[in-house]
Amino acid sequence: MKPASTIAAALALAAAPAPALAQEPARERGAEPTFVTSGGAYPFSDSVAAGEMVYLSGVIGTRADGALVPGGIEPETRAIFAEIEARLARHDLTLRDVVKCTVMLADMAEWPAFNAVYAGYFEKGRYPARSAFGATALALGARVELECMAYRG
């Protein structure tokens, strides 16, 4: 049997008002995600800024007219980085702000050729986290597609 003082303390605690729940701060005006598109014909944004992050849609190596650049994975990769740099610049960012990339390759045997070009765009020892996988097919018959995330904090 419990002492009366223990029972009285439990009853007093149960009768006490519940502490107020912490409320999330109201979302500041303008804090909603910002969707940026070049007005292309496809149903996705080129990038979305949300909080301290900017998410870039996948990029394939195309020319200004939308056709795939000729020559295979190396020229495609250079064209991809030109587009990624332009998309980042719209958010006042550079490749130094990129923290994560995902690489999709039409043929994993081309991974070394992709890496040789990719490595030249980042400071040695400061490469973004990265995933890579082989794909059955990529849009327009591309050899590679790259999507990235950047930190703008």
N, C-alpha and C positions, 0 to 999 in steps of 0.2 A: 504494500500500500504506500502511496506517495504521501509525503508530508503536505500539510495544508498550505504551507508557503509556496511550494512548487506548483500546486494546483492554482492558487491565487495568481501567481505570476503568469501562468499559461493563459488564464482567463483574461487578465489585463492585456496581454499581448494580442490575443484574438480580438478584443474589443477596440484596439487602437486603430485609427484610420490607416488605410494602406498608403504607403509612400506614393507620391505622384510619379507616374511613369515619365521617363525622359522622352521628350518630344524631339523629333528630327527637326533641325532648323529648316525654315521655309526655303525653298529653292529660289535663289536669287534670279532676278529678271535677267534674261540673256544667257542663262546657264544651260538652256536646252541645247541638244546637239545641233551642229551646223552642218548642213549637207551641201557639198560643193560638187558641181558637175560642169563639164564643158559643153553640155547640151547635146551629147551624143545620142545616137538612136537606140541605145541599149537601156534596159530598165534597172540601172544601178547608178549610184553616185561615184564620182572619181575618188572622193574622200569624205570622211565624216569626222568632224572634231567633236569629241565628247569629253568634257572635263579636261584633264591634263593629257589626254591621249588623242592622237589623230590616226585613224585607220584608213589605209589606202586600199582600194579595190585592186584585184589582180591586174597586172599589166603584161601585155605581150608586145613584142617588138614590131611595131607598125610605123609606117611613114605617115606624113601629114594627111595623105589622101585615104588613110585607113587600110591600105594594103600592107601585107607582111613584108618586112625588109628582106631582100634576097641575101643568100650566103650562109644561112644556117645559124647555129646557136650563138656563135661569137658576135656577129653583127646584131642579131636579135637582142642579145644581152646588153650591148651598148645602147641600143635604141630604148630598151626598157629603162635603163638608168637615166637617160635624158628625160624621159617622161616622169619618172619618179621624182627627180630633182625639181621639175617644173611643178608637180603637184605639191611637194613639200614647200616650195617657195610661196605658194598661195596662202600658206599658213605661217609664213616667216620662219620656216624651218629649213634645215639642211640634212644631208646624209648623216651628219654627226649626231642628230637627234633620233635616228632610227634605232629602236631597241629590239625588234623582232621581225624576222622575215620568214616567209613560207615559199619554198621553191617547188614548182611542179614541172617535171621534165617528161617529154614525150618518150625519151629513151635514157634510162639511167646510165648507159654507157657514155653519155655525153656529160656526166657529172664533173669529171676533171676539167674539161674544156670550159664549162660554166664557171667552176671555181676559179680558174685562172683569170677570167675577166672580172668576176665578182670581187675578188680579193683586192683588186686595184682601186675600188671605189671607197674602201674603208681604211681607216688608220690601223696599221698592224697592231694586234693586241687589243683592239677595241671593236671587234666584230659584234654585230647584233646576234642575239640568240637566233637559232635558225632550225627549221625543219625542212626536209626535202623528201619528195616521193615521186615515183613514176606514175604517169597517167596514161590511160589507153589512148586518149586523143585530147588535143587542146584546140581552142578556137582558131579558126583560119588556117589550121595545119601548123601552128607555131611549134617550135622545138622546146620553148620554155615560157613559163608564166611566173611572175614574182609578185607577191603581195607583202606589204610591210606595215608596221605600226611604229609610230614615233611619239616620243614624250615631249610635251611642251611646257612642263612645269617650271 
